[in-house]
Amino acid sequence: MFRSGVFLSLAVVLASSTMAADKDADGWHSMFDGKTFSGWKKTEHLDSWKIVDGNLQCTGERSHLFYVGEDRPFKNFEFECEVMTTPGSNAGIYFHTKLQEEGWPRYGYECQVNITHKDPKKTGSLYAVANIYVAMKPEPEFTVRVDKSGAQIWQDQAPSTDGEWFDYHIIVVDDTVTLKINGETMVQWTQPEGWEGPKNMPGRVLGSGTIALQAHDPDSEVHYRNIKLKILD
């Protein structure tokens, strides 16, 4: 008969082998099986999240879907998924966040998902930090436009289109965040030394944590598929 310690060691080995087998040759791990919410936890308005035709769909009152499939917070990583929005929709992808039962996540950064919603901060924005900004109404001629090292990156239109799937790629290495849409770098931002987050957002700082997807409001409908993660540390 095996002792409990042997059973525990064997269980750890088997779990590690299963996790290793679940990764592809490049270290990517699928986060969503297309059938269940295994590895994810819904918060607040649970019915805002559905699985439709093998894809995650969010529409309804504010809710967040936190990834709990990884048993430890992660810092350096790559995240990829395909996203599709309907006209006027708003959503987001949080990273370095923590499980929170209600409210807008207080920790971590938000990567914006928004093509034609009234908020001028569009898809590819590191929300409230480095924004892809598309004016939704006429702007004064004296408005300052700055390059990608600044807080606002002005464009004539959002980098994707409602009703079409697009690729969202998030890379975090140490103090640098890179956001790519359909392979094009939209934001590459390095957190300054001594950074304390934007005004009224003290938790928006790099550290470690998990991923969360956002259902923003009842008028927004957003779909996600091919969701995967590669931890770099």
C-alpha positions in Angstrom: 0.0 0.0 0.0 1.3 3.5 -0.9 1.6 6.1 1.8 -0.3 9.4 1.5 3.0 11.2 0.7 3.6 8.9 -2.3 0.0 9.4 -3.5 0.5 13.2 -3.2 3.8 13.1 -5.1 2.2 10.9 -7.8 -0.7 13.3 -8.1 1.6 16.3 -8.6 3.6 14.4 -11.3 0.4 13.4 -13.1 -1.0 17.0 -12.9 2.3 18.4 -14.2 2.3 15.8 -17.1 -1.3 16.7 -18.0 -0.5 20.4 -18.1 2.6 19.8 -20.2 0.7 17.7 -22.6 -1.9 20.4 -23.0 0.7 22.8 -24.4 1.8 22.9 -28.0 5.4 22.8 -29.1 5.7 26.6 -28.7 4.3 26.6 -25.2 0.8 27.9 -26.0 -2.0 26.6 -23.8 -5.7 26.7 -24.9 -7.8 28.6 -22.3 -11.3 27.7 -23.6 -12.6 24.3 -24.8 -15.5 25.7 -26.8 -18.1 23.8 -24.8 -17.9 24.7 -21.1 -16.7 27.5 -18.8 -14.1 25.1 -17.3 -11.1 27.2 -16.1 -13.2 30.4 -15.9 -15.3 32.1 -13.2 -18.2 34.4 -14.0 -18.9 37.3 -11.6 -21.9 39.6 -11.0 -24.5 39.1 -13.7 -23.8 35.5 -14.7 -26.3 35.3 -17.6 -24.3 38.0 -19.5 -22.0 35.1 -20.6 -23.0 32.3 -23.0 -21.3 29.8 -25.3 -22.7 30.1 -28.8 -21.5 27.9 -31.7 -18.3 27.1 -29.8 -17.5 30.8 -29.1 -17.7 32.9 -25.9 -20.4 35.5 -26.2 -21.0 38.4 -23.8 -24.1 40.6 -23.8 -26.0 42.0 -20.9 -25.4 43.8 -17.6 -21.8 44.4 -16.4 -20.0 41.1 -15.7 -16.5 39.8 -15.8 -15.2 36.4 -16.7 -11.9 35.6 -14.8 -9.5 32.9 -15.9 -8.8 30.6 -13.0 -7.3 27.7 -14.9 -3.8 28.7 -13.9 -3.0 28.1 -10.3 -0.6 31.0 -9.8 -0.5 34.6 -10.8 1.7 35.2 -13.9 3.7 38.2 -14.9 5.4 37.8 -18.3 3.1 36.2 -20.9 1.6 36.3 -24.3 -2.2 36.2 -24.8 -4.0 35.7 -28.1 -7.6 35.5 -29.1 -9.9 36.3 -32.0 -12.6 38.9 -31.3 -15.7 40.0 -33.1 -17.9 43.0 -32.2 -21.4 44.1 -33.2 -22.0 47.8 -34.0 -21.8 50.1 -30.9 -20.3 47.4 -28.7 -17.8 47.9 -25.9 -15.8 45.3 -24.0 -12.2 44.7 -22.7 -9.5 42.2 -21.8 -7.8 42.7 -18.4 -4.4 41.3 -17.5 -2.5 41.3 -14.1 -5.9 41.4 -12.5 -7.4 39.6 -9.5 -10.7 37.7 -9.0 -13.3 40.2 -7.9 -17.0 39.4 -7.3 -18.5 42.7 -8.5 -17.7 46.1 -9.9 -15.1 47.1 -12.5 -11.7 45.4 -11.8 -9.6 47.5 -9.6 -6.3 45.7 -10.4 -4.5 45.3 -13.7 -4.7 46.9 -17.1 -7.5 46.9 -19.6 -7.0 46.3 -23.3 -9.9 48.0 -25.0 -12.4 46.3 -27.3 -14.4 48.9 -29.1 -14.9 49.7 -32.8 -17.9 52.0 -33.0 -19.0 52.5 -29.4 -19.3 56.2 -28.4 -16.1 55.9 -26.2 -13.3 57.4 -28.4 -10.7 55.0 -26.9 -10.7 52.2 -29.5 -9.5 48.6 -29.9 -5.8 48.3 -29.3 -5.8 50.9 -26.5 -4.1 50.3 -23.2 -7.1 51.9 -21.6 -6.5 55.3 -19.9 -2.7 54.8 -20.4 -1.9 54.7 -24.1 -5.1 55.1 -26.2 -5.9 54.5 -29.8 -8.1 57.6 -30.1 -10.7 58.1 -32.8 -12.8 61.2 -32.5 -16.5 60.4 -32.4 -17.4 64.1 -32.9 -15.6 67.1 -34.4 -12.5 68.0 -32.4 -10.9 71.5 -32.0 -8.1 72.2 -34.5 -5.7 72.8 -31.6 -6.0 69.2 -30.3 -2.5 67.8 -29.8 -1.7 64.6 -31.6 1.2 62.6 -30.2 3.0 59.5 -31.3 2.9 56.0 -29.9 5.1 56.9 -26.9 2.4 59.3 -25.6 -1.0 59.0 -24.0 -3.1 59.3 -27.2 -2.5 57.9 -30.6 -4.8 59.5 -33.1 -6.2 57.6 -36.0 -9.0 58.2 -38.5 -10.6 54.9 -37.8 -10.4 51.9 -35.5 -8.0 49.2 -36.4 -10.7 46.6 -37.0 -14.3 46.3 -38.3 -17.6 45.3 -36.6 -18.9 42.0 -37.8 -15.4 40.6 -38.7 -13.1 38.5 -36.6 -9.8 40.1 -35.7 -6.7 38.9 -33.9 -5.8 40.5 -30.5 -2.3 39.8 -29.3 -1.1 41.0 -25.8 2.5 40.7 -24.8 3.9 41.6 -21.4 7.6 41.4 -20.7 8.9 43.0 -17.5 7.8 46.6 -17.7 6.8 46.7 -21.4 3.3 46.1 -22.8 2.8 45.4 -26.5 -0.7 45.3 -28.1 -1.1 44.0 -31.6 -4.2 43.9 -33.8 -4.1 41.6 -36.8 -0.3 41.5 -36.4 0.2 45.3 -36.4 1.6 46.9 -33.3 -0.9 49.5 -32.0 0.7 50.3 -28.6 4.1 49.5 -27.1 4.3 51.2 -23.8 6.9 50.9 -21.0 5.8 51.6 -17.5 7.9 54.5 -16.0 9.8 54.0 -12.8 7.7 55.1 -9.9 4.4 54.8 -11.8 1.4 54.9 -9.5 -1.3 54.4 -12.2 -3.6 56.9 -13.9 -5.6 59.4 -11.8 -8.3 57.5 -9.7 -6.9 54.1 -11.0 -4.1 53.2 -8.5 -4.4 49.5 -9.2 -3.5 50.0 -12.9 0.1 49.0 -12.4 2.2 46.0 -13.6 2.7 43.2 -11.2 1.2 39.7 -11.7 -2.3 38.3 -11.9 -4.7 36.7 -14.3 -6.9 37.4 -17.4 -10.4 38.7 -17.3 -12.9 39.3 -20.1 -15.5 42.1 -19.8 -19.2 42.3 -20.6 -19.7 46.0 -20.6 -23.4 46.8 -21.0 -26.7 45.3 -22.4 -26.3 47.1 -25.7 -22.9 45.5 -26.4 -22.4 42.0 -27.9 -18.9 40.7 -28.3 -17.6 37.2 -29.3 -14.3 35.5 -28.5 -12.7 32.3 -29.8 -9.3 30.6 -30.1 -8.3 31.9 -26.7 -4.8 30.9 -25.7 -2.0 31.8 -23.3 1.8 31.4 -23.2 3.4 32.1 -19.8 7.0 33.4 -20.2 8.2 33.2 -16.6 
